[in-house]
Amino acid sequence: MDKRRITLKDIAKALNLSPSTVSRAMKNHPAISLETRDLVQKYAEEHKYKPNPMAMRLRMNRNNVIGVIVPEIVHYFFSTVLAGIQEEAERQNYNILICHSNENYDREVKSIEMLLDAGVDGILVSQSKSTVKYDHFQEIIDNGIHLVFFDRICTGINTDKVVVDDYVGAFHAVNYLIETGCNRIVFLGANPHLPISTNRKMGYEDALRNHRLPLENEFIAVCDTPDLVQEVVPRMLSRQPVPDAFFCINDEVAAYCLQLIKSAGFRVPDDISICGFTNSYITEVTSPTLTSVDQHGFEMGKESARLLINRISGLETKSGVVSRVIKTDLVVRESTR
Amino acid sequence: MDKRRITLKDIAKALNLSPSTVSRAMKNHPAISLETRDLVQKYAEEHKYKPNPMAMRLRMNRNNVIGVIVPEIVHYFFSTVLAGIQEEAERQNYNILICHSNENYDREVKSIEMLLDAGVDGILVSQSKSTVKYDHFQEIIDNGIHLVFFDRICTGINTDKVVVDDYVGAFHAVNYLIETGCNRIVFLGANPHLPISTNRKMGYEDALRNHRLPLENEFIAVCDTPDLVQEVVPRMLSRQPVPDAFFCINDEVAAYCLQLIKSAGFRVPDDISICGFTNSYITEVTSPTLTSVDQHGFEMGKESARLLINRISGLETKSGVVSRVIKTDLVVRESTR
């Protein structure tokens, strides 16, 4: 081991424990067995472990900084949420530090370390697609720092969250497609381990059930990037009878889908209706313009920041988890009948 | 004054000096008069000023963190630059903390304070549209922290920079419009105090001059948002003879411009050609698809991060200013003849 100060991480590595277990063991947390606590504390003592003095000092001087971790940044929805977070933070005289996990678990872990080192008062997280372990989130809480999830929540951690009503948004959109005469509706979704995708799929399925339409597995695909559109949509169009609507996980997919369907010779919306999700500005610049579900990202950002700041300042005192739901709206344009 | 530790800012305020002057006066910088140095140092002593110990300590422990300040975040170009910065930083084992100035001077100042407090090793900045004072940038340098500007550079500060060859990009694009038969070409630009706008305008003008076409002031307008498109473009279309091309400051403006021109009954590109700038993905989803100048934002991000990290690590040793230029490419699609 090099000469730098030993950290909780080093102890965890040496003893083959998670950093969060080590952190809790050091604080005599009752969830950790006496044996483990002994083991950890003895090791820490022998190796002259000291808590990070800078981080502690920064934490004592309340400095009104919030950390935010987003999984994607070249992304209309997340950048809109960031703008909302910033507006609310500014109003309440808080500053924000942004980290970009790039859908990468290691980067998410690193981002949390950086934000804790920077002495933030609280952290807002939308988790990366590749994250399946949650110790790093637990570490935030164990450090006494407030944590609020937004949009992509981590179901493995019990903490405050702000989500979009993806289920209702999808249900209404698909319902609208059915009521305007479509009955062979494709769902282009995302990775099923993301709750946002599962919830929208459930909304899609329930709308079909509601109208006694059959659920067909062939009409459902993971298709959340332009590349996948090129692969998946031609396959869908070659089916007989041809689908008469595409309900897409985001506007980017919907826009590429629209281009492909038009160039395959179908008329939109006469032959095929298309509906996106997000309501970003590209919905206004395609031909025809795109119907989409507005997720109100700006509102979500403001609400998330408000909840976190209320936790920090003690205004929000509920001892359990606070969950807020942002309502969606279907914005009908020219791509649907 | 409250009881917290007195800062350089407080001294500056009390003595009606800039923080950067105070910072330099404390270090006996020769650019500051002996009188001012005396005044500042005496005041600091009387008020028990101590340099921020956390910031100093963090700075001593090299922690491989770069700060980045962007003026806009719901913005394809800047988010692409951020992605490039991240890729290069990651490759070199650096982490990044992002701040969003939201085109606001005060927020830019605040962001720099936060990043300095967080102990970053260097800062990348693209300045906000509203910034006309530069002390806060000087303060970065005075703190011994490396500073590199990208894209929107601050001409008032002598430091490294990475820019796009806006002039050449615009020149080639307008040249292409002329060579494909257009000769009444509108330039929809941005605020003239931004070098990116002035440089593109010069490229536009020189291309016209090169072909001995007249420069008409009525064909040049500040029009860099969708709202301005609604106001400016109808005015341009009502001129006789009608313009036969629009060269736009970004793709968003080009896309809205395209919608408006089509709905006014003109054919694109037969009657009017349209060219954007950025080459974002919306160029592929409009009908017709948009010709655009690719700024290679990802490359710019990588190059900026590389230069800054080389300064931090001492690999880049040039004593003067290093300027790097990212080349652009015209990507021809369907919206031009």
Contacts between the chains, C-beta under 8 A, distances in Angstrom:
chain1	res1	chain2	res2	distance
A	4	B	61	8.0
A	54	B	54	5.3
A	54	B	57	5.8
A	54	B	58	5.9
A	57	B	54	5.8
A	58	B	54	5.8
A	58	B	117	8.0
A	61	B	4	7.9
A	63	B	117	7.3
A	65	B	114	6.3
A	73	B	73	7.6
A	73	B	79	4.7
A	73	B	82	5.2
A	73	B	83	6.4
A	74	B	76	6.8
A	74	B	79	4.2
A	74	B	80	5.7
A	74	B	82	7.8
A	74	B	83	5.7
A	75	B	79	7.3
A	76	B	74	6.8
A	79	B	73	4.7
A	79	B	74	4.2
A	79	B	75	7.3
A	79	B	79	6.3
A	80	B	74	5.7
A	82	B	73	5.2
A	82	B	74	7.8
A	82	B	100	6.6
A	83	B	73	6.3
A	83	B	74	5.7
A	83	B	100	7.9
A	83	B	102	7.6
A	86	B	100	5.8
A	86	B	102	6.1
A	90	B	107	7.3
A	95	B	99	7.9
A	95	B	110	5.7
A	95	B	111	7.4
A	95	B	114	5.3
A	96	B	99	7.4
A	96	B	100	7.3
A	97	B	97	5.1
A	97	B	98	7.3
A	97	B	99	6.7
A	97	B	114	6.5
A	97	B	118	7.1
A	98	B	97	7.3
A	98	B	98	3.9
A	98	B	99	6.9
A	98	B	100	6.6
A	99	B	95	7.9
A	99	B	96	7.5
A	99	B	97	6.7
A	99	B	98	7.0
A	100	B	82	6.6
A	100	B	83	7.8
A	100	B	86	5.8
A	100	B	96	7.3
A	100	B	98	6.6
A	102	B	83	7.6
A	102	B	86	6.1
A	107	B	90	7.3
A	110	B	95	5.8
A	111	B	95	7.4
A	114	B	65	6.3
A	114	B	95	5.3
A	114	B	97	6.5
A	117	B	63	7.4
A	117	B	118	7.8
A	118	B	97	7.0
A	118	B	117	7.8
A	118	B	118	4.2
A	118	B	119	8.0
A	119	B	118	7.9
A	226	B	281	7.2
A	226	B	284	7.9
A	252	B	281	6.8
A	252	B	285	8.0
A	255	B	282	7.8
A	255	B	285	3.7
A	256	B	284	7.4
A	256	B	285	6.4
A	258	B	285	7.1
A	259	B	284	7.0
A	259	B	285	5.8
A	259	B	287	7.8
A	262	B	287	7.4
A	281	B	226	7.2
A	281	B	252	6.8
A	282	B	255	7.8
A	282	B	282	5.3
A	282	B	285	6.1
A	284	B	226	7.9
A	284	B	256	7.4
A	284	B	259	7.0
A	285	B	255	3.7
A	285	B	256	6.4
A	285	B	258	7.1
A	285	B	259	5.8
A	285	B	282	6.1
A	285	B	285	7.5
A	285	B	286	5.4
A	286	B	285	5.4
A	286	B	286	6.4
A	286	B	287	7.0
A	287	B	259	7.8
A	287	B	262	7.4
A	287	B	286	7.0
A	287	B	287	3.9
